Amino acid sequence: MKIAVIDTFVNPDAPELAGANLQVRGTTCVDPDSGEPRQIVSDDPAQAAHGTNVVSMLVGNGVAGDGGLGARGIAPEAEVWFYGVGDLDQAGSDQCKLQDPTVEEGGIDLAHDIRWDGAAVVNNPNGIGDPLSLAARAAIRDGADVVSISTLGGGPAAWDQVIFESLIAEVPVFVGVLNPDAGFALYGGPFAHNGAFPVNAIQEDGELLSDPETGATSSGEFNVALAAPGHDLLGVGGSDGWGPRLISGTSYATPLAAGAAALGMQKYPDASPFQVTQAMLRTTGSGGVHEIEWAQDQLGAGYLNVMEMLKADPSRFPDENPQWVTSLDDPRCVFDGKPGYIADNGQVMCGWSSGPFVEGYEKYRAAYVDGEPIVDLGEVQATPYTTQPLDEKPAQVAESAGVSPLMVALAVVGVLVLLGGIAVAIVLVVVSRKRKQATSVGGQS
């Protein structure tokens, strides 16, 4: 099984990764001045501990450098494809020129092919986008079986495109939700996206990962898929050095869930990847097959139970992404007692997620480049979200100024003081799904 990890840096020479089938596929970020790809392989623990810990949760060999106990991965014989972006501080548009790291000669360059602008498919000759979502698209195009993302960043439309392509290729995308210390910082996708598999972290007592000082807990949106262990796991290093140590964060619960999915795909090769994820969400908790129970206090469908998942033949379950809401009549669209609906400005109002939705997906999959279909999945069908012909632009783009019922508007007034020039700015920060721009690492170490 091939598991793609989207992160910043990795240290392939960590002792716990000796013998692992780890392939560093490349970076999606090039220095615009020098033209050199950003470095993503590093033995500096301050840079590479996070990404290396994530990889070790998948394919760690269990032996530390001193011969003692080391990090052991959940799927040690899987192939791990590492797609990096390097220093997140340099991943902004002005410091990062996008690069498709694995494009083949004569193939489609994902950095310049097409993009979803929130309403339509448009050409992208200038390489508009962000390196994290581009890495996820490359992983899907390259044939990864599952994608694990423990970093946050990028605009919502870019992650919409990733979700569309994951649906087309049937590649589950697992992503960590916010850690307890995330505060009110602006954050990026795709953990709030319809169709993604957001993973929360739990402690040994089954409670959500929490900050011992503030009591704040890790949190996602209403569409959390499930929860997995994410506290005091044995990792390979921290910012202060390499070697065994305890690590905590949603960043490390995420690859455990992604690795579990890979185990299910390996055991049941005749089942589709989405049938395997159906089995994951239908065997949570104490075991046995059950109907999926959504939105259980930030636990999603409940605790990941790998052994029970592997007992259940996934071919008996629907061949569809269980996280992909396709109808306004879906109970998950209910918010504050009100069913899903389409607002006067054309915006879809659904309690599960602010997008993407079926109409956008149908438009994307029917897109053409130079007269040839990128994907051909048959005739485009009208959907419950359709309010106008599918070949017309919606009256209002999804990133409208309207506030979705999902958006919890947290108005925080901050003061920025630039010493030297004594410039003072009052900043009003509104945290909402459609205004996620900043980039941050999801896990703690």
N, C-alpha and C positions, 0 to 999 in steps of 0.2 A: 504494500500500500504506500502511496505517495502523499505525504502530509506537507503542505506548504506553510511555512512560518513567515509572517510579515513582521519585521521588527527593525531595530536600528543597527546594532553591531553584533558580531558573534566571534567567539574564540574557539575555533575548531580543535585547538590543541589542549583544551581542558582535559585532564586525565579521565574524568567521568565520561567523556565522549570518545575515548579510544575504541576503535573498532566499529563505531557507529557509521551508518551509511548516510552521512551528512554531505549534501552538495550545496555549496555556496553559488547560487544562480546568478547573482550580480546585484547591482544597485540601480535604482530608477532615478537617481539624482546625479547630475553632472555639474561641476563648477562652471558657471557661465563665462567666467573670465579666462580660465586656463583650458577649458574643454576636457579636463580630466574627471573621470568618474569619482564620486565621493568614496572614501574608504569605508568599507563595512566589515572588514576583518581586523580585529584588534586584540592584543593581549593586555590592554589597559583595562583593569576591572571597572574603573569609573565609567568607561564607555560601554564595555561589552558584557558586564555581569548580567544585566537584565535579559538581553537576547539569549545569552548562553544558558541562563537558568531556565528560560522557556523551552529551549531545545532539549535540555536535560530531563524535563518532565516527560518528554516523548521517548527519547532513546538513550538516556543515561544508563551506563553499564553497572552501576552499583558499587564501583570501587574508586576510592579517592586516591590522590597522588601518593599518600603515605601507606597505601595498602589497606586502609581501614574502610569503614562504611562510607559509601558515597551515594550521590543521587541516582535513583533507578527510574527509568522511564516506563510508562504504561504500555508502550508498543515498541520494544527495543529493536525489533527486526524491520521496522518500517523504514522507507526512505524519507528523509527530511530534506525538503528544498527550502533553502533560506534565501529570501528576498529582502535586501536591506535598503535603508534610506540614509544611513549615516546619522550624523548629528542632527537632532530634530530642530535645533536652533538655526540650522542652515537649510532647512527643508522648505522655507518660504519661497514664494514665486520669484523674488528678486535675487535669491542666492542659490537657486536650484533650477537648472534646465532639465526638463524631463527626458528620460531615456528609456526605451524599451530594452530591458537587459537580455532578452532571450529571443529576439526576433530573428527568424531565419532568412537567408538570402532569398529575395523574391516574395517574402511573406508580408503580412500586414503589420505595419509599425503602429503599435497601440498608442504610442505617445502622440501620434499625428493623424489618426484615422478618423474617428467620429467621437462625438461626445453628446451626452444628454444634458440639455440646458434647463431641465425642469418642466419643459412643455413639448419639446420636439428634439429630433435627432439633427445635429448640425455637423458640418465638416469642421475639422480641427487642425488646420495646417500650421498654426502657430504653437501648438503643443500646450494648450491651456489645460490645467488640471493640477493634481497634487500627487506626490510620489507614493503615498501609502495606497491610495485606491488604484493607481496604475500597477503597483506590485501585485495587488490582489487580482486584477484583470489578467496580468501576465501568468500568474499561477493557474488560473482557470483555463486560459488558452493553452498552456503547456501540458495540461492533462493531470493536474493534481486531483486526488480523490477527495480531499477535504482541505479547508483553509483555516488556519489558526491565527488570529490577530490580537496581540496584546498591547497595541499602541492605538492612540486615538488622535484623529485629526482629519482635516479635509472637509470640503463642502458637501451639503446633502445631495446635490444633483450628481456629483461624482460617485458617491456611494450608491445612489439609485442605480447607476449604470452597472456597478458591481453586482448588485442584487439581481438585476435583469439577466446578466450573463450567468450568474450562479443558477438561476432558475432554468435557463436554456440548457446548460450543461449538466444539471443535477449535481452540483458541487456544494455541499453545505458549508456555510461560512460561520465559524464560531468566533465570538469576539467578547472580550471582557467588559464588564460594566464599570462604573466609577468606584474607586476605592474610598474608604471613609474619609480620607484627608483631601478629597477633591475640592471641597469648599464650593464657592460660587464662581470658580473660574469658568470662562467659556471653554467649551469642549467640542470635539468633533465626532463624526460617525465612525462606524456604522451601528453602534449597539442599539440605537433607537429605531432602526429601520425595519419595516415590514419585510419578512422573509429571512432576516438574519437570525442567528442562534446566540443571543446574548447569555453569558454565563456569569452567575454571581458566585461568591466565595463563602464558604462556611467554616466555622471553627470546629474543634474536636467535639464540642458539646452540641453541635448541630445548629447553633445560632449563627446569624450572619456575621461575617467578619466585621469587627468593630475596633474603633480607636479606644485604647484603654483609658486615655485621659479625658476625652470629650464624650465618649459613648456613641459617637456618630458611627453609622454602619455603611457598608458598601451598598450601592443602590443603582438600579437601572430604571427603565420605564415599565409600562404595563406589559410589555412583550418579552420579559425575561423568559428564557427557555427552561433553564434548570439551574441547580446549584451543585457545586463540586468542592472538594477540599481545597482550601486556600490559606491555611494558617499553620505556621511552624512546619512547613515542608522542608525536607533536606535538599538544599541547593548546592551549587558549585562555587559560589563566590558572592561578594558584595562590593560596594563602591570602594571599600577600604582594602580589598585584596582577594586573592583566590584561595580556595579551600572550603571544606564542608562547613555549612552554617545553615541556620534556620531562616527561611524566607517566607514571606506572607504577601498576599495580594490576589486580586482577581486575574492578574496576568498569568498566574500559575495554575489557577483553576481552569482557565480556558484551554490550554493544551491537553489537560487531563480529559476534558470532554471531547475535544477533537480526536485525541488518541483512542478513546473508547469507541467513537464512531468508526474509526479505521479498523478496529478489531472486529466490529460487527460486519463491516463490508468484507473483511477477509474471510470470516467464518461462513458468510452467506453470500457467495459471489453471484448467485442468480437473482438476488434481491437488488432493487435499486437503492442508491444512496439515501433517497428520501424515505424509502420504506424502513431503512435502518434507523433513521432519526425518529420515525414514528415509533419504532420499538423502544428507543431510548426514553421517549416521553411517556410511553405507556407502561413502563416497568419501574418507575421511580419509587422511592420510599422503601417500604419493608419488603416489597417483592410481589410477584404475580402480575399478570396482565390486567390492566384496568383502563378505563377511559381517561383521557387526558383532562386534568383539572388545572385550569389556567390561573395565573395571577395569585399565587398563594404567598402573599406578604413578601414579595421580592425573591421568593424561591422558585418562581415560575411554575413548572409542572412538578417540582419537588426535587428531592435529592437524587443525584445520579447513582444508579445501582448497576454497575457493569456486569456482575455475574448474572443478575436476573435478566438484563438485556440480552446477554448471549444465549440464554435458554430459550428465548422467544423467537420463533421463526418469523422474520420480518415480512416474508412474502405474503402473509395473511393480512397485512395492513395496507391501507390505501397508498398508491404510488403518487404521493403528492407531498410537497413541503408542508409539514404541520404548522409551521410558523407563518405561512403566507395566507393572509386574510384576503379573500376574493369577493366578498359580498358585504354590502352595508347591513344586511339582515343577520350577519354573524353576531352572536351574543357578545363577542369580544369588542365589537364596535360601540357597545353601550357605554356612555359616560354620564355619570351623575344621574342615572336613571333614564337617560334619553338615548334612543337608538341612533345609529349612524345616519347621517344625512348629508346632502350637498347644500352648502350655503349659497346665498344669493350671488356671491361673487364667483361661484363655481368651485370653491375649495371643498375638498372632501373632508368631512368631520367624522373621525372614527376614533373611539377611545383606545384602540389597540396601538395605533401608530399614526404619525402624520404623513407617512408615505414610505416608499412609493406604492402606487396602486395599479390595478389591472389595466386601466386604460393606457397608462404610460408604458407598461410592459408590452402590451399589444402593439403600440406604435413602435417601440424599440425593435421588437423582433421582426417587424415587417420593413425595417429600414433597408435602403439600397445605397450602394456606393458604385459609381460608374456604371449604373444600370444593372449591376449584379447583386443579388441578395447576400447580405452578410450571413443571415440565417434564414432558413425557409421552413417554417413550421405550419404551413397551410394558410388558409384564409383567415384574415383578421376578423374576429367576432365582436359584436357589441357586448358590453358588460354592464353590470349594475352601476358602474361608475360613469358610464358614457352619457354625456349631456349634449354632445354634438357629434357630427360625423368624425370618424377617427382620423381622416386625412386633413382635418382642420385644427388650427391652433386653439387651445382652450381660451375662454374669455379671460381667465385669470391664472397666472402662473402659480405653481404650488407654493413658491416662496413669497406669497403675497403678504401684505402688511397685516392681514387678518390674523387673529390669534386663535389657534386651534384649541379645542377643549383639552387636548393633551398637554399643551404648553403651560407649564407652571411658571408664571412670570414672577421671577425673583428680582425685584428692583433693589439694587445695591449701589449706594453712592460711595465712590472712592475718591481719594485725592492723590494725584501724582505730582510729586515735587522733584524737579530736575535741578539738582544743586549746581551752582556755577552760574547758570542763567536765571535762576530763581523763577522758573516757569511753573505756574500752578494750573492744573486742569481738573475740572470736576467731571467725572466719568460716570455715566449711568449705564450699568451693566444689566442687560436683560437676558436671562438664560432661557433659551427656547430651542426646540429642535431645528428650526430653520435659520438659526444664526450661530452656527458652530464653526468657528474659524481657527481658533488656536489649536496647537498641537501639543500633546503631552503623552508621557509614558504612563500606561495604565497601572502597572504593578508596583508593589513596594519591594524592598530588599533589605 
